[in-house]
Every structure is written in C-alpha cells, then in structure tokens.
C-alpha cells in the first residue's frame, strides 16, 4: 500500500490530477511519516497480547501514563482476570483492586465493564465504520480518542487517532490547526491512503515524538 501510494504521488507531481495544494499536502504528510519512521523506527503498537487487551488499555490509559496502565494490566494477568468473561462477572470491588494503579479506579471500573459489554456485542460483526464509531461513542466515558483507538488498534479499522501530541505535531510540521477533533482526523485521512498499518504506525510515531519533545528538543 505504501509503495503504491508513493508511486501515485510521483505521477501526480508530474501530471496534476487535482488541486496542487492538496497534492503538495499529501506528499508533505507522508514525507513527515517517513522522517519519523527513520528517526524512531517501527513502534509496533499497540502493546498487547490480544485485541481485548487493547480495549482494556484504551480505557485504563485515560488521564494517566502508560506505566500505570501496565501495572494494572499486570495485576489482571497475574490473577487470570484479563478476559471479557472475568471482567463482566467479577465483583466491582475486585476489579477496582486490580486496576487501582491506573488511577480513577472507581470510574474506570464502571467504564471498563461497559466497554467490555460493548466489545462482546460488536466484536466480529461486519458493520460500517461510522456505525461502529457511533456504537462506541454511545458508551459512557468513551470519547472520540478512546473510541478511535479501539477501532484502529483492536478492530483493525482505518481511522486516524488524534491526541494532544498530534495537534502539536500538525501545527509545528504541517502548518495546520483546527478547532475540532474530527477536523484533524479528516485532515490525516484525506492526505494518507486508508491503510490500517500506516495509521497505527504514524500515530504511534507521533506519540513517541511528543514524548521525546517533552524530554528534550524532539526535532525532526
């Protein structure tokens, strides 16, 4: 997919088939991906042993750092509780104890049970992307970033995840700022081929860049 896209861009650069600004931005967005990949290497996201673990991580990572999520996930794995059945059936107090390291554990216990129920309902169903997104957004405590993370990394759907790092990256290197979450999402999706692996890697690389920038220059 990536190689075909590069070839298409080259042709369009010689024989424009659309607005020059759109063609230029498409190549710019993709070239920044290549620079990030060269600088940081493949991130192999999402770090999980199963698709359901991605769902768990997406809920637990809200308002905390990933190290705290890892501690909570390790607790669940150690007691063989990282399954849909276990999470749905275990008492609230037990789940709170297991995920306590992730912070806001009472709130996240409720959200995790609700998200697990939705996951068991939707997993394996052949539904349009927008329908799936609406389903996830209907779950209490799940916003667009969490929903899109689940769609991309757990369900393998071509949707670009936006976070604070992505907004900063877009402003600094792509000279674009938007007001709404979906404006950023559509910007990346319009300027990249709809490739799940590419979307996963690009988002992961942007997060890595953001963390490097926070701890140092983070220049590309």
C-alpha positions as CSV (number, residue, x, y, z in Angstrom):
1,X,0.0,0.0,0.0
2,X,2.7,2.5,0.9
3,X,4.8,1.8,-2.2
4,X,1.8,2.2,-4.4
5,X,0.9,5.5,-2.7
6,X,4.4,6.8,-3.3
7,X,4.3,5.9,-6.9
8,X,0.9,7.7,-7.3
9,X,2.3,10.8,-5.6
10,X,5.2,10.9,-8.1
11,X,2.8,10.7,-11.0
12,X,0.6,13.4,-9.6
13,X,3.6,15.7,-9.1
14,X,4.3,15.5,-12.8
15,X,0.8,15.4,-14.2
16,X,-1.5,17.1,-11.6
17,X,-5.0,15.5,-11.4
18,X,-6.4,17.7,-8.7
19,X,-5.7,20.9,-6.7
20,X,-1.9,21.5,-6.4
21,X,-2.3,22.4,-2.7
22,X,-3.9,19.0,-2.0
23,X,-1.2,17.1,-3.8
24,X,1.5,19.0,-2.0
25,X,0.0,18.4,1.4
26,X,-0.5,14.7,0.6
27,X,3.2,14.4,-0.1
28,X,4.1,16.5,2.9
29,X,2.1,14.5,5.4
30,X,3.5,11.2,4.1
31,X,7.1,12.6,4.0
32,X,6.8,13.5,7.7
33,X,5.8,9.9,8.4
34,X,8.9,8.7,6.6
35,X,11.1,11.1,8.7
36,X,9.5,9.9,11.9
37,X,10.0,6.3,11.0
38,X,13.6,6.8,10.0
39,X,14.2,8.7,13.3
40,X,12.4,6.4,15.8
41,X,11.9,3.1,14.0
42,X,8.8,1.0,14.0
43,X,6.9,1.3,17.2
44,X,4.8,-1.9,16.8
45,X,1.8,-0.5,18.6
46,X,-0.5,-1.4,20.4
47,X,1.5,-3.2,23.1
48,X,-1.0,-6.0,23.9
49,X,-1.4,-9.8,23.7
50,X,-4.9,-9.7,22.4
51,X,-7.5,-7.3,20.9
52,X,-9.4,-7.3,24.1
53,X,-6.3,-6.2,26.0
54,X,-6.3,-3.1,23.6
55,X,-9.8,-2.3,24.8
56,X,-8.7,-2.6,28.4
57,X,-5.6,-0.4,27.8
58,X,-7.6,2.2,26.0
59,X,-9.9,2.7,29.0
60,X,-7.2,2.5,31.6
61,X,-4.9,5.0,29.9
62,X,-7.4,7.8,30.3
63,X,-5.9,10.5,32.5
64,X,-2.8,8.6,33.4
65,X,0.6,7.4,31.9
66,X,1.2,4.1,30.3
67,X,3.4,2.8,33.2
68,X,0.4,2.9,35.5
69,X,-1.7,1.1,32.9
70,X,1.0,-1.6,32.6
71,X,0.8,-2.2,36.4
72,X,-3.0,-2.5,36.3
73,X,-2.8,-4.9,33.3
74,X,-0.1,-7.0,35.0
75,X,-2.4,-7.3,38.1
76,X,-5.2,-8.6,35.9
77,X,-3.0,-11.0,34.0
78,X,-1.4,-12.4,37.2
79,X,-4.8,-13.4,38.5
80,X,-6.1,-14.6,35.1
81,X,-8.7,-11.8,35.0
82,X,-7.9,-10.3,31.7
83,X,-10.8,-11.8,29.8
84,X,-14.2,-10.5,28.8
85,X,-15.9,-13.1,30.9
86,X,-13.8,-12.4,34.0
87,X,-14.3,-8.6,33.8
88,X,-18.0,-8.8,33.3
89,X,-18.6,-11.3,36.1
90,X,-16.1,-10.2,38.8
91,X,-17.4,-8.1,41.7
92,X,-16.9,-4.3,41.3
93,X,-14.6,-4.2,44.4
94,X,-12.3,-6.9,42.9
95,X,-11.9,-5.1,39.6
96,X,-11.2,-1.8,41.5
97,X,-8.5,-3.5,43.4
98,X,-6.8,-4.9,40.2
99,X,-6.9,-1.6,38.2
100,X,-6.2,0.7,41.1
101,X,-2.6,1.6,39.8
102,X,-4.2,3.3,36.8
103,X,-5.9,5.9,38.9
104,X,-9.6,6.9,39.0
105,X,-10.2,3.2,39.6
106,X,-13.8,3.5,40.6
107,X,-14.7,5.5,37.5
108,X,-12.7,3.2,35.3
109,X,-14.2,0.1,36.7
110,X,-17.6,1.2,35.6
111,X,-16.3,2.3,32.2
112,X,-14.3,-1.0,31.7
113,X,-17.4,-3.1,32.4
114,X,-19.5,-1.1,30.0
115,X,-16.8,-1.1,27.3
116,X,-16.3,-4.9,27.7
117,X,-20.1,-5.4,27.2
118,X,-19.9,-3.3,24.1
119,X,-16.9,-5.2,22.9
120,X,-18.6,-8.5,23.2
121,X,-21.6,-7.1,21.4
122,X,-19.6,-5.7,18.4
123,X,-16.6,-7.9,18.1
124,X,-16.8,-9.9,14.9
125,X,-19.7,-8.0,13.5
126,X,-19.5,-6.7,9.9
127,X,-20.7,-3.1,10.3
128,X,-19.8,0.1,8.6
129,X,-17.0,2.1,10.3
130,X,-19.3,5.1,11.1
131,X,-21.8,2.7,12.7
132,X,-19.2,1.1,14.9
133,X,-17.9,4.5,15.9
134,X,-21.4,5.7,16.9
135,X,-21.8,2.5,19.0
136,X,-18.5,3.1,20.9
137,X,-19.3,6.8,21.4
138,X,-22.6,5.8,23.0
139,X,-20.7,4.1,25.8
140,X,-20.5,6.2,29.0
141,X,-16.9,7.5,29.4
142,X,-15.8,6.8,25.9
143,X,-14.9,9.9,23.8
144,X,-13.6,10.1,20.3
145,X,-9.9,9.4,21.0
146,X,-10.7,6.3,23.0
147,X,-13.3,5.1,20.5
148,X,-10.9,5.6,17.6
149,X,-8.1,3.9,19.4
150,X,-10.3,0.8,19.9
151,X,-11.4,0.9,16.3
152,X,-7.9,1.2,14.9
153,X,-5.9,-1.0,17.2
154,X,-8.4,-3.5,18.4
155,X,-10.8,-3.8,15.5
156,X,-8.4,-3.0,12.6
157,X,-10.5,-0.2,11.1
158,X,-8.8,2.6,9.1
159,X,-9.4,5.6,11.3
160,X,-6.7,8.1,12.4
161,X,-6.4,8.6,16.1
162,X,-5.9,12.2,17.3
163,X,-4.4,13.3,20.6
164,X,-2.6,16.3,22.1
165,X,0.7,15.2,20.5
166,X,-1.0,15.0,17.1
167,X,-2.3,18.5,17.4
168,X,1.1,19.9,18.3
169,X,2.8,17.9,15.5
170,X,0.2,19.2,13.0
171,X,0.8,22.8,14.0
172,X,4.6,22.5,14.1
173,X,5.4,20.5,11.0
174,X,2.2,20.6,8.8
175,X,1.3,24.2,9.4
176,X,-2.3,23.3,10.2
177,X,-4.5,24.0,13.2
178,X,-8.2,23.1,13.6
179,X,-10.8,23.6,16.2
180,X,-12.4,20.2,16.2
181,X,-11.1,16.7,16.8
182,X,-12.7,15.3,13.6
183,X,-11.2,18.1,11.5
184,X,-7.7,16.8,12.5
185,X,-8.8,13.3,11.8
186,X,-10.2,14.1,8.3
187,X,-7.1,16.0,7.5
188,X,-4.8,13.0,8.0
189,X,-7.3,10.6,6.4
190,X,-7.6,12.8,3.4
191,X,-3.9,13.1,2.9
192,X,-2.9,9.4,3.5
193,X,-4.0,6.1,1.9
194,X,-6.6,4.3,4.1
195,X,-4.1,1.8,5.4
196,X,-4.6,0.4,9.0
197,X,-0.9,-0.4,9.5
198,X,0.1,3.0,8.3
199,X,-2.4,4.7,10.6
200,X,-1.2,2.7,13.6
201,X,2.4,3.3,13.0
202,X,2.0,7.0,12.2
203,X,0.0,7.7,15.4
204,X,2.5,5.7,17.5
205,X,5.4,7.6,16.0
206,X,3.7,11.0,16.7
207,X,3.3,9.9,20.4
208,X,6.9,8.9,20.5
209,X,7.9,12.3,19.0
210,X,5.7,14.1,21.6
211,X,7.4,12.3,24.5
212,X,10.8,13.0,23.1
213,X,9.9,16.6,22.7
214,X,8.7,16.8,26.2
215,X,12.0,15.4,27.5
216,X,14.3,17.2,25.0
217,X,14.4,19.0,21.7
218,X,12.3,16.4,19.8
219,X,13.3,17.9,16.4
220,X,12.8,16.0,13.2
